[in-house]
Amino acid sequence: MNRKPWAQSSATFKVQLALVSTIPVAIGALFVILGGFDFSIGLIGVFLPIQVIVVGVFGWLKAKKRGLGDALLIFFTTFFSTLVLVLLLSVLGSVIFEGFKALSPHFIYENNRYVGTTTSLEYGGVGHAILGTILIVLLTTVAAVPLGIAMAVYLTQSQSKMRGVVRTVTQSLAGLPSVVAGLFILAVMQFTHLERSGLTGALALFPLMLPTVARVAEESLRLVPADLRMAALALGAPNYKAFFQVILPAAKSGIVTALLLGLARIVGETAPLILTTNMNNTTNLNPFSGPMASLPTYVYNFLGSSYSSSQQRAWGAALVLLIFVGILFGTARILGRKKSLKTSKKAK
């Protein structure tokens, strides 16, 4: 007995499906090639309307009104998914292709002390910006991660009526525009006479990292089976010991994932750092005094130049930043997958 009847399709259906997919593409290509139209005009003005009509007619002939809705839903889902994928690959391809032109060993560890807008790529690099980014992100992490985990613990373990308020504030911070966080710290700097430094940059990134850590850590703690807590309490363990010795170790991988996602959230933020830190061409290891460079501000400053060498430096820094973010997201994904596998094994 066939358990997947929807997997069967006749040869006629396959031919019809192929025609429905290729005829609009062929017509759109003819308009672009022979008519001399722009590709975007051919895609939106020719291919898309014809494809919608052909798919709608095909679905109607197969299953009337239900087939029409299903066919249009499948088409639009496939079309927009492909469009997003193409745009993503285009951005990644551009950054990788242009960034590799500037990437070299000395580009990673040198600073720009004697580098001008027209200096050759054989001199200077992003070493000072990498160190600045690490220090600013480290300061933000030291402040945001403990508070975010504490908020997650409060939301999952407490029975207080204030949980709703804390959760609402956390969700509101998650939607806070990054430039608003930078403007707030800039206003505070005007009143307190703080100078622009790595510290002010970290303060601007703090409200951006905090909700990510808190929300992901909260979900990780909620995924811990309640049976583990009940078993610890049944054995006579107090609430705090049950949490620290049973629940927290079980959610360890999820909390690490929260940390990595929080880092990936802020490592590429540009607007808060432009407002709260000054660009510096030398290496500054003191985040509490003096201007401090970072990868996002490095890209911003050099990309606006009209000289090709400066633009190539910006592309190279963007590639380095992309590699950092990719490593963080990839690590978080791997840890999250291990966590889900462990949870499924425990459930079995």
N, C-alpha and C positions, 0 to 999 in steps of 0.2 A: 504494500500500500504506500502510495506517495504521500509523504508528510508535508511537502512543499508544492502544492499545486500552482502557486503564483510564480514559481520558478520556471514553469514550462511555458514555452512560446513557440508558435508555429513559424515556419520559414516565411510565410506571407507577412506575418506581424513584424518580423525582423526587417524585412525589406521596406515595409511601410515606415517603420521607425527610422530607418536609415535615410529615407527620402525626406521625411519631416525634418531631420537634423541637417541634411546637406543642401537642400534646395535654397533655403534662406541665406545660408552662408555663401553659396555660389552667386546668388543675385546681388548680395551686398558687395562681394569681391568684384563683380563686373562693374558695378557703379563706381567703385573706388578706382579700379585700374583703367577702365575705358572712359568713364566720365570725368576723370580727373578730380573727383571729390576728395576732401580730407577724410582720413580714416575715422575720426570721431563722428563726422556727419554721416558717413556710410554705416557706422555701427548703430547710432541712435536713430537716425532718420530713415534708414532703409532696412537694415537687418532686423532690428528689434521689432518694428511693427509687423513686418512680414512673418517673422517667427511666431509672434503672438497669435496672429490670424491662423497660420497653418496648424499650430499646436492646438488652438481652440477648436478648429474644425475636426481635427483628428480625434480629439477627446470626445467631442459631441457624437461623432459617428460610431465610436466604440461603446460609449455608455451614457449617452444623452447628457443631462445636466450634471450628474455626478462625475462623469468622465471629463466634462469641460473644466470643472473646478479642480479635479486632481491633476489634469494635464497642465493647467496654468500654474498651479502651486509648484509642481515639480520643475517646470521651466524656470520660473522666477527664482526659486531656491538655487538651482544649478547655475543660472546666469550670474546672480549677484555673488555667490560663493566663488565662482571663477574670477569675477572681476576683482574681488578683494584679494584673492590669491595672486593675481597678476600684478596688482598695485604693490603688494607686499614684496614680491620677488623683484619688482622693478626698483624699489627703494633699496633693498638689500644689495642687489647687483650694482647699483650706482655707487653706493658707499664702499663696497668691496673693491670695485674696479678702480675708482678714483683714489681710494685710500691707500692701495698698495703702491701707488706711484711715489708716495712720500714715506712709506714705511721702511725702516731700516733699523739696525741695532742701535746706532747712536740717536735715532729719533726717539727711542724709548727712554733713554737715561739722561740726555743732555737738557739743559735749560736754554732760554733765549736771551741770555745776558748781552751778547754782542750781535744780536740778530735784528735786522730791520725788515721793512716790508718787501724789499727787493733782494734780500740775501738768498743765496742759493740753498737748496735743500740739503746740501752736504754739511751744513752747519745748523746747530740748534735742534730742539726737539720738545717733547712734552713731558720730560721727566719731572720738572717742577709742578706741572699741572696734575700729574698722576699722584704725586705725594700730597699735594693740596687737597685733591678729591678724597684720598684715603683719610686724611686727618679730619676733614669736615664731616665726612660720613661717619667716622669713628666717634666723634663727639656727639653727633645726633643719635647714634645707636646706643651709646652709654646712657643717654637720658630717656630715649623713647622706648627701648625694649623692656626694661624693668617695669615702667609705668604701664605699658601696653599689656604685659603679662598679668600684672596686678589687676588691671581692669577686667581681663578675661576671667581671672579667678573669681573676682567679685560677681561678675554676671552669671557664672555657672554654679558657684557654691553658696552664695548668699541668698537669703530669703527676704531681703530688705525690699521695701516698696520703691526705693530710689533706683532700682535696676532699670526701670523703663526710662528714667531721665538720663542715666548714664549711657544707655544704648542709643537713645535719640541723639545725644551730643556726639557720640562716636560716629554714627552714620552721617551726621551733618558735617563733621570734619572730613569724612571721606570724600564728600563732594565739594570741598573748599578749593577754589582755583588757586593754583600755586602763586600767581602774581599777587593775590590778595594777602597771602601769608608774608610775602616779601615786603609789601607795602606796610603791613602792620609793624613788622620789625623795624622798618625804616622810620616809621613814626615814633616808635619807642626810642630809637637812636637819637632822634631830634631832641627829645625831652631829657634823656639821660646822658647825652653827650658821649655816647659810645662811638669809637672809631670803627670804620669798616675793617673787618678781620675775618678770620676763619670762624671765630665764635659767633659773630652775628649771622654768618651764613648757616651755621649749624642750627641756630635758633629759628631761622626762617624755614628750615627743612623739617624741624621737629613736628609741627602739626600735620605735616604731610605723611610722615612715617608712622606716627602713633596710631591712627585708625586702622591702617593695614595690619599692623602687628596685633592689635587688640582683636580685630574681627576674625583673623585666621586662627589665632590662638584660642579664641572662644569656641570656634567650630571644632578645633582639635580636641579640646577638653570635653565637648559634648559628645564626641564620637566614642569616647571611652565607655565600654559597657558598664551599666549600673551594677551588674552582678559583682564586679570586682570591688566596688566600694562597699556593697552590702556584705560581702564575704569578710572584708577587713573589719568592718564594724561588728560583725557577728563573732569574730575572734577576740573582741575586746579592745581593739585599737581605738584611740580617740579620733575625733574628726580630723584634726590637723595631721596626725600620723597617717591616717588613711589616705589623705590627700598627697602628702609629700612622699610617702613610701610606696603608694600603689597607683594613684591616678596620674600624678605628674610624670613618673617614669613611663607609663603607658602612652602618654601623649608627647613624649620627648621629640620624636621625629616631626610631629605636626608643629611643635613650637619652633624647631629649627627651620622648618619651611616658612613659618611666619616671619622669622628673622630675615631669611634670604629674600622673600618677597618684599619686605619693607625696604631692604637695601636696594633692590632693583627698582623700587618705586621712586627713590630719591636720587639715585646716582646720576641720572641724566637730566635732572631739573635745572633749568637755565634762568628763568625769570627771577626767582628769589635770590639767586647768587649775583645776578647783575645788579640788583638793587642794594645788596648788603655787603658785597665784597668788591674790592678793587683788583683790576688786572695787575699781575706782577710778572715780570720777565725773569726774575731770579728765584732761587729756591728759598722758601721761608718755612721753617719747621716749627715756628711758634704760632699756634692758631689764636692766641690771645692778644697778639700785637702785630700791627703792620698788615699791608695788603697780602692776599694769598690767592694764587692762581688755582683754577680748577679746570677740568676738561670741558664742561659745558661753556664756561666763559671764554676759554681759549678758542673754541670753535666759533663762538659768536663774534669775537674781536677780529679774527683773521678772515672769516668768511665775507665780511663786509668790505674787504680791501679789493681794489681793482687790479692788483698785481697777481699774476698766475702763481707765483711761488707762495704767496700768502694763502691763496685759496687752496693750494695743494696741502699746505700745513693743516688747514681746517679739515679737509677731507681725511687726512691721516689721523688727526685727533678724533674725528667722528668714528673712524673704524676702530680705534683703540677703545673708545667708549662703548661701541656696539659689542665688542668682544667681552668687555666687563659685564654688560647686561646679559649677554647670551650665556655666560658662565653661571651667573647667579640664577637665571630662570631655569637653565638646564639642571643645575644642582637641586633646586627646589622641586622640579618635576620628578627627578629620580627619587628624592626622599619621599615625596608624596605618593609615588607609585609603590615604593616599598611599604609605606604605611598602609595603603589600601590592601595590599596582598596579605600583610600580617592580620589585618582586621577580618578579611574574608576567611583566612585559615582558622582564626579563633571562632568565627561564627559556625564553621563546619564542625 
